[in-house]
Amino acid sequence: MTKLNWLDWVALVLVIVGGVNWGLVAFNFNLVEAIFGVGTITTVVYGLVGLSALYMIYLATKLSKEVSVEAPM
């Protein structure tokens, strides 16, 4: 099994942050805007979260090719 490299971990953390933020938005609280304010940095964070989600699609397909699932007999 392949170990995750630094880029995999950074992308994973950003996707988790994005997911938590969306969960909080459902309760009218935006964590990213609360930390960074409204502006360029917030936009960059949102962009990085989006790119990380795309990278997670790639990583999931890469890892799924390495794992063979066999039905128990």
C-alpha positions as CSV (number, residue, x, y, z in Angstrom):
1,M,0.0,0.0,0.0
2,T,1.2,3.5,-0.9
3,K,2.0,5.9,1.9
4,L,0.6,9.4,1.7
5,N,3.1,12.1,0.8
6,W,3.0,15.7,2.1
7,L,0.8,16.9,-0.8
8,D,-1.7,14.1,-0.1
9,W,-1.9,15.2,3.6
10,V,-2.2,18.9,2.8
11,A,-5.0,18.2,0.4
12,L,-6.7,16.0,2.9
13,V,-6.5,18.6,5.6
14,L,-7.9,21.3,3.3
15,V,-10.8,19.1,2.2
16,I,-11.6,18.4,5.8
17,V,-11.5,22.1,6.7
18,G,-13.7,22.8,3.7
19,G,-16.2,20.2,4.8
20,V,-16.3,21.5,8.4
21,N,-16.7,25.0,7.1
22,W,-19.7,24.0,4.9
23,G,-21.2,22.2,7.9
24,L,-20.9,25.4,9.9
25,V,-22.3,27.5,7.0
26,A,-25.5,25.5,7.5
27,F,-25.7,27.2,10.9
28,N,-24.9,30.7,9.5
29,F,-21.3,30.7,10.6
30,N,-18.4,30.8,8.1
31,L,-15.2,29.8,9.9
32,V,-12.9,30.8,7.0
33,E,-14.3,34.3,6.9
34,A,-14.2,34.5,10.7
35,I,-10.5,33.7,10.7
36,F,-9.3,35.6,7.5
37,G,-12.1,38.2,7.0
38,V,-13.7,38.8,3.6
39,G,-11.1,39.4,1.0
40,T,-8.3,37.9,-1.1
41,I,-6.9,35.5,1.5
42,T,-10.4,33.9,1.9
43,T,-10.7,33.6,-1.8
44,V,-7.3,31.9,-2.0
45,V,-8.3,29.5,0.8
46,Y,-11.6,28.6,-1.0
47,G,-9.6,28.0,-4.2
48,L,-7.1,25.8,-2.4
49,V,-9.9,23.8,-0.9
50,G,-11.5,23.3,-4.3
51,L,-8.2,22.2,-5.9
52,S,-7.7,19.8,-3.0
53,A,-11.1,18.3,-3.6
54,L,-10.1,17.7,-7.2
55,Y,-6.8,16.2,-6.1
56,M,-8.7,13.9,-3.7
57,I,-10.5,12.5,-6.7
58,Y,-7.2,11.6,-8.3
59,L,-5.8,10.2,-5.1
60,A,-8.9,8.1,-4.5
61,T,-8.7,6.6,-8.0
62,K,-5.0,5.9,-7.5
63,L,-5.5,4.2,-4.2
64,S,-8.5,2.2,-5.4
65,K,-6.4,0.6,-8.1
66,E,-3.9,-0.6,-5.5
67,V,-6.5,-2.3,-3.3
68,S,-8.1,-5.4,-4.6
69,V,-11.3,-6.3,-3.0
70,E,-12.4,-9.9,-3.0
71,A,-15.7,-11.2,-1.8
72,P,-15.4,-13.5,1.2
73,M,-16.2,-17.1,0.5
